[in-house]
């Protein structure tokens, strides 16, 4: 026999987790806590995925995601569980909006750029008088009719005018999805607003109702949090915790396919290596999941899952991280950074002043100031085709125009995330339901990650916990019961 087969430990279920990003590691953490043997297989040379701790000018920085939504507790709870609780840190300062040739305050009273309160919007100068009048007209329009789903940007444009979409919704939504607001599903991207809007007379009233509920809820701390040393330290700590529980984590181990073997699975790797598993969690981007599942899914009559996964679109982006002498930027960089509406035609879509935003970053070296810019969104990859040096140069040009920055950086680093963010077009929630329905025809297989339940870190962790919980329940089922069944 030419294959090298790694057998399951007798009497102890073994789960293969394919993908070593935060979703796969969170699933492995939950699974090892449930007493099963786990092997994490990551195709690249490191764990963490879009959470990536690095350094510049000798200082620790995040080269990927830099904060988590703390009001949703999954990420903060996981950080505490793996020993990072005392390193959680709230961001400082406030963000601005660079539009119409100047930096302006990001108006309060909005949800994902959709205004509920006109006063701060009017004071900000972000919209023209005509734009403000169009927003006010939302209250006079017929009641909302959202149907099964609607594009967020199209709804806002119809109710409040295109100016709100261009100047507010696009820059805020772009920071989360790097997507096109006119295509992104309201139901998938902002589900709480979709539900509120179904019962509200206007879009602004739906926003106000949600804000009133949030204000009435007991405060549980900051809305966002980071981690001293960077959010990229979270997957490293989770990986250490998985190993401490006996889990195995392999990098440089791309999975090429799955094959059913009686009550289990053959997880196929390059060179003829095969890993035997009782169950499998796929925590990889949709194209990789489609490729890995293709043969087994079509054999089981679940080819729809493969087709739906293959149809998910992704946006690419790049982060340009730069370190300056603090004395060269003193007095220029205020707040935590700024967002840039695409309609203004700039290369960068945002800049984060990391040394203002994060105390741990400022304390790392008081003589150095770190900032970063982001480039790229769905359907607009022109900037991403530029070489690194040109991306740096264009970022510096935009920073010069925005804040008067003229200094040369001490060091720069460009991090490219090709196909980094899944897009949620209208109908995405139904697509995810179809994927899960057909994957459930593969006994003992589950999927999780940013494709399914939200691109934020807490949502990815929740998706992982759902998959791991179903696998544990499945494996615990008595003989003759629903083991390897749907687990629902």
C-alpha positions as a printed NumPy array, in Angstrom:
array([[  0.   ,   0.   ,   0.   ],
       [  1.558,   3.314,  -1.092],
       [ -0.463,   5.591,   1.176],
       [  0.902,   6.538,   4.579],
       [ -2.128,   6.205,   6.864],
       [ -2.228,   7.694,  10.346],
       [ -4.885,   5.692,  12.255],
       [ -7.347,   6.95 ,  14.811],
       [ -6.371,   6.297,  18.434],
       [ -8.402,   3.238,  19.493],
       [-11.487,   4.119,  21.538],
       [-10.939,   7.853,  21.284],
       [-12.635,   9.834,  18.515],
       [-10.358,  11.844,  16.271],
       [-11.399,  15.039,  14.501],
       [ -9.44 ,  16.638,  11.69 ],
       [ -9.785,  20.425,  11.577],
       [ -8.824,  21.728,   8.151],
       [ -7.646,  25.329,   8.409],
       [ -5.552,  27.01 ,  11.081],
       [ -7.084,  30.485,  11.106],
       [ -8.985,  31.748,  14.127],
       [-12.079,  29.721,  13.128],
       [-10.192,  26.426,  12.884],
       [ -8.248,  27.079,  16.077],
       [-11.402,  28.03 ,  17.984],
       [-13.069,  24.829,  16.771],
       [-10.01 ,  22.824,  17.864],
       [-10.064,  24.535,  21.276],
       [-13.709,  23.602,  21.782],
       [-13.158,  20.054,  20.508],
       [-10.124,  19.356,  22.706],
       [-12.136,  20.665,  25.629],
       [-14.711,  18.026,  24.748],
       [-12.209,  15.209,  25.138],
       [-11.628,  14.216,  21.541],
       [ -8.292,  13.956,  19.768],
       [ -7.743,  16.781,  17.285],
       [ -5.346,  17.413,  14.432],
       [ -5.321,  20.868,  12.853],
       [ -4.056,  20.921,   9.269],
       [ -2.977,  24.34 ,   7.976],
       [ -1.775,  24.65 ,   4.403],
       [  0.386,  27.733,   4.902],
       [  3.506,  28.053,   6.986],
       [  1.82 ,  29.678,   9.997],
       [ -1.428,  29.679,  11.963],
       [ -3.694,  32.687,  12.415],
       [ -4.976,  33.47 ,   8.937],
       [ -6.022,  37.138,   8.761],
       [ -4.858,  37.617,  12.356],
       [ -1.164,  38.203,  11.885],
       [  1.263,  39.523,  14.502],
       [  4.414,  41.077,  13.065],
       [  6.786,  43.931,  13.702],
       [  8.128,  47.093,  12.129],
       [ 11.121,  49.156,  13.271],
       [ 11.489,  46.673,  16.111],
       [  7.922,  47.305,  17.359],
       [  5.087,  44.748,  17.511],
       [  2.209,  45.479,  15.116],
       [ -0.838,  43.819,  13.657],
       [ -0.445,  43.1  ,   9.955],
       [ -4.061,  41.922,   9.711],
       [ -7.144,  42.484,  11.871],
       [ -6.386,  44.777,  14.815],
       [ -9.474,  44.741,  17.052],
       [-12.539,  42.739,  18.014],
       [-16.122,  43.736,  18.672],
       [-16.181,  43.379,  22.456],
       [-19.936,  43.816,  22.9  ],
       [-20.196,  40.404,  21.265],
       [-18.293,  38.327,  23.787],
       [-16.93 ,  35.268,  21.967],
       [-13.51 ,  36.723,  21.119],
       [-12.968,  38.42 ,  24.477],
       [-14.029,  35.26 ,  26.316],
       [-11.654,  33.143,  24.231],
       [ -8.801,  35.589,  24.877],
       [ -9.415,  35.3  ,  28.605],
       [ -9.642,  31.508,  28.386],
       [ -6.168,  31.287,  26.817],
       [ -4.51 ,  33.622,  29.279],
       [ -4.714,  36.979,  27.508],
       [ -7.325,  38.583,  29.749],
       [ -4.869,  40.963,  31.411],
       [ -3.65 ,  42.15 ,  27.997],
       [ -7.033,  43.247,  26.635],
       [ -7.044,  46.958,  25.873],
       [ -9.644,  49.405,  24.612],
       [ -8.708,  51.729,  21.741],
       [ -8.192,  55.411,  22.41 ],
       [ -9.098,  58.503,  20.391],
       [-11.739,  58.845,  17.7  ],
       [-11.92 ,  58.328,  13.945],
       [-12.428,  61.044,  11.347],
       [-13.711,  61.122,   7.773],
       [-11.559,  62.589,   4.989],
       [-14.027,  63.873,   2.429],
       [-14.708,  66.986,   0.375],
       [-11.08 ,  68.009,   0.794],
       [-10.853,  68.078,   4.578],
       [-10.918,  65.924,   7.693],
       [-14.338,  65.968,   9.323],
       [-15.747,  64.366,  12.48 ],
       [-17.41 ,  61.024,  11.855],
       [-20.97 ,  61.931,  12.879],
       [-22.553,  60.016,  15.719],
       [-26.081,  58.69 ,  15.761],
       [-25.593,  56.255,  12.884],
       [-25.444,  52.51 ,  12.342],
       [-22.963,  51.394,   9.679],
       [-23.208,  54.908,   8.254],
       [-27.015,  54.954,   8.173],
       [-28.077,  58.059,  10.108],
       [-30.674,  58.005,  12.818],
       [-29.95 ,  61.468,  14.236],
       [-29.738,  64.423,  11.853],
       [-28.117,  66.896,  14.275],
       [-24.591,  65.404,  14.391],
       [-24.799,  64.661,  10.68 ],
       [-25.602,  68.293,   9.889],
       [-22.847,  69.544,  12.205],
       [-20.219,  67.325,  10.567],
       [-20.44 ,  68.954,   7.137],
       [-20.198,  65.525,   5.489],
       [-23.371,  66.006,   3.436],
       [-24.501,  68.909,   1.299],
       [-27.701,  70.793,   2.24 ],
       [-29.479,  68.863,  -0.499],
       [-28.155,  65.6  ,   0.928],
       [-29.407,  66.48 ,   4.406],
       [-32.849,  67.303,   3.043],
       [-32.939,  63.947,   1.27 ],
       [-32.136,  62.134,   4.534],
       [-34.97 ,  63.945,   6.299],
       [-37.339,  62.806,   3.565],
       [-37.011,  59.176,   4.734],
       [-39.691,  59.812,   7.363],
       [-42.223,  60.907,   4.718],
       [-41.85 ,  57.902,   2.428],
       [-44.188,  54.871,   2.447],
       [-43.401,  52.157,   5.012],
       [-40.474,  49.841,   4.333],
       [-40.974,  46.635,   2.373],
       [-37.763,  44.58 ,   2.534],
       [-38.988,  41.229,   1.244],
       [-36.64 ,  38.317,   1.907],
       [-33.503,  40.446,   1.527],
       [-32.304,  43.727,   0.09 ],
       [-28.999,  45.373,  -0.838],
       [-28.015,  47.69 ,   1.982],
       [-26.764,  50.496,  -0.259],
       [-29.732,  50.358,  -2.597],
       [-32.153,  50.592,   0.326],
       [-30.299,  53.566,   1.837],
       [-30.107,  55.309,  -1.544],
       [-33.842,  54.844,  -2.084],
       [-34.763,  56.08 ,   1.384],
       [-32.082,  58.675,   2.173],
       [-30.278,  59.444,  -1.075],
       [-27.121,  58.313,  -2.822],
       [-25.006,  60.905,  -1.018],
       [-25.383,  59.028,   2.278],
       [-24.251,  55.851,   0.559],
       [-21.245,  57.497,  -1.067],
       [-20.048,  59.576,   1.895],
       [-20.954,  57.443,   4.911],
       [-22.096,  53.9  ,   4.201],
       [-19.365,  53.053,   1.676],
       [-16.362,  54.023,   3.87 ],
       [-17.78 ,  52.348,   6.978],
       [-18.937,  49.192,   5.232],
       [-15.684,  49.082,   3.282],
       [-13.746,  48.917,   6.526],
       [-15.561,  45.71 ,   7.458],
       [-16.169,  43.916,   4.144],
       [-14.025,  45.781,   1.589],
       [-17.229,  45.485,  -0.401],
       [-19.667,  47.383,  -2.583],
       [-22.54 ,  48.759,  -0.518],
       [-24.891,  48.558,  -3.492],
       [-24.492,  44.755,  -3.54 ],
       [-24.053,  43.785,   0.112],
       [-27.022,  42.098,   1.779],
       [-28.604,  44.002,   4.659],
       [-29.899,  40.755,   6.106],
       [-26.441,  39.164,   6.144],
       [-24.288,  42.184,   6.999],
       [-26.472,  43.945,   9.587],
       [-29.099,  41.363,  10.593],
       [-30.335,  43.285,  13.635],
       [-31.123,  46.3  ,  11.448],
       [-32.849,  44.094,   8.883],
       [-35.165,  42.739,  11.584],
       [-35.821,  46.173,  13.096],
       [-36.524,  47.7  ,   9.682],
       [-39.111,  45.043,   8.915],
       [-41.311,  46.504,  11.672],
       [-40.378,  50.198,  11.572],
       [-42.101,  52.921,   9.533],
       [-38.794,  54.301,   8.223],
       [-35.126,  53.411,   8.007],
       [-34.065,  56.207,  10.338],
       [-36.627,  55.086,  12.91 ],
       [-35.246,  51.522,  12.771],
       [-31.763,  52.91 ,  13.503],
       [-33.089,  55.012,  16.398],
       [-34.917,  52.025,  17.9  ],
       [-31.763,  49.917,  17.876],
       [-29.716,  52.736,  19.377],
       [-32.3  ,  53.211,  22.136],
       [-32.141,  49.514,  22.987],
       [-28.347,  49.63 ,  23.095],
       [-28.429,  52.697,  25.364],
       [-30.887,  50.994,  27.718],
       [-28.839,  47.796,  27.951],
       [-26.387,  47.489,  30.865],
       [-22.954,  48.646,  29.743],
       [-20.413,  45.833,  29.701],
       [-17.332,  47.844,  28.773],
       [-15.856,  49.182,  25.537],
       [-17.413,  48.445,  22.165],
       [-14.071,  47.334,  20.708],
       [-10.946,  45.868,  22.241],
       [ -7.462,  44.964,  21.148],
       [ -4.712,  42.93 ,  22.775],
       [ -1.345,  44.191,  23.959],
       [  1.116,  43.006,  21.332],
       [ -1.638,  42.803,  18.71 ],
       [ -4.764,  40.784,  17.94 ],
       [ -2.417,  38.499,  16.015],
       [ -1.252,  37.091,  19.336],
       [ -4.708,  35.572,  19.935],
       [ -4.437,  32.651,  17.47 ],
       [ -0.932,  31.91 ,  18.738],
       [ -2.224,  31.653,  22.302],
       [ -5.182,  29.497,  21.215],
       [ -2.794,  27.202,  19.334],
       [ -0.664,  26.84 ,  22.482],
       [ -3.787,  25.973,  24.488],
       [ -4.817,  23.352,  21.911],
       [ -1.368,  21.768,  22.079],
       [ -1.454,  21.802,  25.893],
       [ -4.625,  19.693,  25.69 ],
       [ -2.937,  17.174,  23.437],
       [ -4.02 ,  18.568,  20.103],
       [ -1.671,  18.406,  17.128],
       [ -1.186,  21.438,  14.865],
       [  0.575,  20.992,  11.553],
       [  1.512,  23.84 ,   9.231],
       [  2.571,  23.352,   5.636],
       [ -0.054,  20.6  ,   5.407],
       [ -2.522,  21.448,   2.615],
       [ -5.448,  19.054,   2.339],
       [ -6.179,  17.848,  -1.188],
       [ -9.413,  15.936,  -0.659],
       [-11.694,  13.803,   1.51 ],
       [-12.867,  10.233,   0.997],
       [-15.472,   8.295,   2.976],
       [-14.265,   5.085,   4.681],
       [-16.97 ,   3.183,   6.498],
       [-17.727,   5.206,   9.624],
       [-14.948,   7.735,   9.089],
       [-12.966,   9.815,   6.671],
       [ -9.666,   9.712,   4.843],
       [ -8.124,  13.163,   4.859],
       [ -5.77 ,  13.282,   1.903],
       [ -2.527,  15.269,   1.885],
       [  0.271,  15.641,  -0.677],
       [  2.664,  12.758,  -1.263],
       [  0.054,  10.066,  -0.685],
       [ -0.257,  10.788,   3.038],
       [ -3.658,  10.03 ,   4.533],
       [ -4.987,  10.938,   7.952],
       [ -7.843,   8.844,   9.353],
       [-10.576,  10.779,  11.18 ],
       [-13.984,  10.117,  12.679],
       [-15.158,  13.614,  11.779],
       [-13.948,  16.688,   9.916],
       [-14.35 ,  20.432,  10.408],
       [-13.639,  22.571,   7.349],
       [-12.514,  26.044,   8.437],
       [-11.121,  27.326,   5.15 ],
       [-12.247,  29.912,   2.569],
       [-15.105,  28.898,   0.291],
       [-13.008,  28.056,  -2.808],
       [-10.782,  25.747,  -0.748],
       [-13.797,  24.12 ,   0.899],
       [-15.351,  23.52 ,  -2.535],
       [-12.143,  21.928,  -3.831],
       [-11.645,  19.698,  -0.784],
       [-15.283,  18.564,  -0.673],
       [-15.815,  18.161,  -4.41 ],
       [-15.339,  14.411,  -4.863],
       [-16.987,  13.247,  -1.633],
       [-19.882,  15.714,  -1.884],
       [-20.797,  14.804,  -5.444],
       [-20.614,  11.106,  -4.599],
       [-23.066,  11.714,  -1.741],
       [-25.486,  13.775,  -3.819],
       [-24.383,  16.971,  -2.086],
       [-22.846,  18.679,  -5.093],
       [-24.997,  21.761,  -4.485],
       [-22.757,  22.616,  -1.533],
       [-19.722,  22.555,  -3.821],
       [-21.402,  24.744,  -6.429],
       [-22.598,  27.268,  -3.849],
       [-19.202,  27.45 ,  -2.17 ],
       [-17.468,  27.91 ,  -5.517],
       [-19.794,  30.829,  -6.26 ],
       [-18.793,  32.914,  -3.233],
       [-16.909,  36.04 ,  -4.29 ],
       [-14.011,  37.551,  -2.355],
       [-12.441,  40.995,  -2.094],
       [ -8.698,  41.563,  -1.933],
       [ -6.915,  44.296,  -0.016],
       [ -3.484,  45.439,   1.078],
       [ -2.226,  47.039,   4.274],
       [  0.682,  49.478,   4.153],
       [  2.303,  49.745,   7.577],
       [  4.797,  52.557,   8.166],
       [  6.987,  53.654,  11.065],
       [  8.103,  57.299,  11.466],
       [ 10.2  ,  59.239,  13.916],
       [  7.654,  60.678,  16.304],
       [  9.339,  64.053,  16.12 ],
       [  8.673,  64.107,  12.343],
       [  4.906,  63.683,  12.718],
       [  4.313,  65.581,  15.971],
       [  1.187,  67.737,  15.754],
       [ -0.006,  66.272,  12.445],
       [ -1.768,  63.039,  13.361],
       [ -4.862,  63.499,  15.51 ],
       [ -7.426,  60.921,  16.561],
       [ -7.232,  57.243,  15.728],
       [ -7.178,  57.801,  11.976],
       [ -9.644,  58.452,   9.199],
       [-11.867,  56.768,   6.625],
       [-11.997,  57.761,   2.959],
       [-15.135,  57.513,   0.786],
       [-14.295,  55.819,  -2.541],
       [-16.213,  58.569,  -4.339],
       [-13.367,  60.962,  -3.48 ],
       [-11.059,  59.022,  -5.805],
       [ -8.128,  58.412,  -3.471],
       [ -5.879,  55.363,  -3.446],
       [ -6.281,  54.657,   0.272],
       [ -9.645,  53.832,   1.796],
       [ -8.541,  54.383,   5.397],
       [ -5.602,  55.16 ,   7.629],
       [ -5.149,  54.045,  11.221],
       [ -2.833,  56.003,  13.512],
       [ -1.826,  52.954,  15.514],
       [  0.337,  54.819,  18.026],
       [ -2.626,  57.063,  18.88 ],
       [ -5.176,  54.271,  18.872],
       [ -3.354,  51.67 ,  20.95 ],
       [ -1.541,  52.466,  24.194],
       [  0.556,  49.305,  23.897],
       [  1.81 ,  50.46 ,  20.508],
       [  2.742,  53.926,  21.77 ],
       [  4.496,  52.474,  24.821],
       [  6.595,  50.048,  22.757],
       [  8.89 ,  52.862,  21.606],
       [  8.03 ,  56.476,  22.554],
       [ 10.311,  57.778,  19.77 ],
       [  8.537,  55.925,  16.953],
       [  5.046,  56.471,  15.523],
       [  3.31 ,  53.669,  13.605],
       [  0.422,  54.108,  11.203],
       [ -1.069,  52.07 ,   8.401],
       [ -3.222,  52.585,   5.338],
       [ -5.536,  50.155,   3.567],
       [ -6.051,  49.816,  -0.172],
       [ -8.555,  47.825,  -2.24 ],
       [-12.216,  46.906,  -2.252],
       [-14.454,  44.511,  -4.165],
       [-14.556,  45.448,  -7.827],
       [-11.684,  47.94 ,  -7.466],
       [ -8.378,  46.089,  -7.564],
       [ -6.422,  48.635,  -9.619],
       [ -4.344,  49.792,  -6.681],
       [ -3.53 ,  46.234,  -5.692],
       [ -1.772,  45.619,  -8.998],
       [  0.872,  48.18 ,  -8.085],
       [  4.255,  47.093,  -6.706],
       [  4.872,  47.568,  -3.004],
       [  7.   ,  50.69 ,  -3.464],
       [  4.243,  52.379,  -5.481],
       [  1.595,  51.486,  -2.885],
       [  3.797,  53.112,  -0.245],
       [  4.35 ,  56.193,  -2.436],
       [  0.639,  56.646,  -3.143],
       [ -0.21 ,  56.17 ,   0.514],
       [  2.291,  58.882,   1.421],
       [  0.799,  61.194,  -1.211],
       [ -2.694,  60.745,   0.206],
       [ -1.422,  61.202,   3.771],
       [  0.324,  64.377,   2.686],
       [ -2.89 ,  65.749,   1.204],
       [ -4.974,  64.68 ,   4.203],
       [ -2.803,  65.715,   7.162],
       [  0.26 ,  67.438,   5.712],
       [  2.605,  64.515,   6.346],
       [  5.867,  65.069,   4.461],
       [  8.37 ,  62.95 ,   6.414],
       [ 10.013,  59.847,   5.025],
       [  9.201,  56.674,   6.95 ],
       [ 11.851,  54.776,   8.861],
       [ 10.502,  51.494,   7.563],
       [  7.527,  50.262,   5.533],
       [  5.834,  46.907,   5.149],
       [  3.129,  45.925,   2.666],
       [  0.876,  42.989,   3.54 ],
       [ -1.406,  41.723,   0.779],
       [ -4.58 ,  39.79 ,   1.509],
       [ -5.547,  38.292,  -1.832],
       [ -9.122,  37.042,  -1.703],
       [ -9.189,  37.926,   1.975],
       [-12.802,  38.911,   2.627],
       [-15.909,  36.97 ,   1.509],
       [-18.685,  39.087,   0.035],
       [-22.275,  38.894,   1.266],
       [-24.534,  39.794,  -1.681],
       [-28.307,  39.724,  -1.539],
       [-29.406,  36.143,  -0.896],
       [-26.269,  35.205,   1.04 ],
       [-28.206,  33.976,   4.091],
       [-30.189,  31.588,   1.875],
       [-26.96 ,  30.463,   0.171],
       [-25.407,  29.599,   3.543],
       [-28.526,  27.633,   4.505],
       [-28.254,  25.601,   1.285],
       [-24.558,  24.933,   1.875],
       [-25.174,  23.66 ,   5.393],
       [-28.151,  21.578,   4.289],
       [-26.104,  19.756,   1.668],
       [-22.919,  19.451,   3.75 ],
       [-25.076,  17.706,   6.351],
       [-25.434,  14.839,   3.85 ],
       [-21.757,  14.117,   4.493],
       [-21.786,  12.272,   7.827],
       [-19.514,  13.859,  10.399],
       [-18.518,  16.895,   8.319],
       [-19.15 ,  20.525,   9.324],
       [-18.081,  23.907,   7.948],
       [-17.289,  27.159,   9.736],
       [-15.626,  30.498,   9.174],
       [-16.14 ,  33.993,   7.809],
       [-18.209,  32.761,   4.853],
       [-21.138,  31.664,   6.968],
       [-22.123,  33.806,   9.939],
       [-20.198,  37.081,   9.724],
       [-16.678,  38.255,   8.907],
       [-15.882,  39.635,  12.362],
       [-13.672,  37.672,  14.737],
       [-16.454,  36.982,  17.286],
       [-18.724,  35.749,  14.487],
       [-15.994,  33.441,  13.19 ],
       [-15.483,  32.014,  16.68 ],
       [-19.226,  31.51 ,  17.118],
       [-19.355,  29.725,  13.766],
       [-16.503,  27.475,  14.924],
       [-18.243,  26.699,  18.213],
       [-21.415,  25.764,  16.352],
       [-19.524,  23.32 ,  14.13 ],
       [-17.526,  21.854,  17.019],
       [-20.61 ,  21.51 ,  19.206],
       [-22.461,  19.605,  16.505],
       [-19.487,  17.29 ,  15.985],
       [-19.193,  16.589,  19.724],
       [-22.916,  15.858,  19.993],
       [-22.674,  13.625,  16.952],
       [-19.722,  11.65 ,  18.311],
       [-21.414,  11.243,  21.684],
       [-24.557,   9.716,  20.168],
       [-25.093,   6.052,  21.13 ],
       [-24.47 ,   3.273,  18.636],
       [-27.352,   3.106,  16.193],
       [-28.22 ,   6.721,  16.985],
       [-27.625,   9.76 ,  14.821],
       [-23.826,   9.578,  14.926],
       [-22.394,  11.328,  11.878],
       [-25.896,  12.609,  11.16 ],
       [-27.043,  16.183,  10.938],
       [-26.322,  16.943,  14.57 ],
       [-29.145,  19.499,  14.617]])
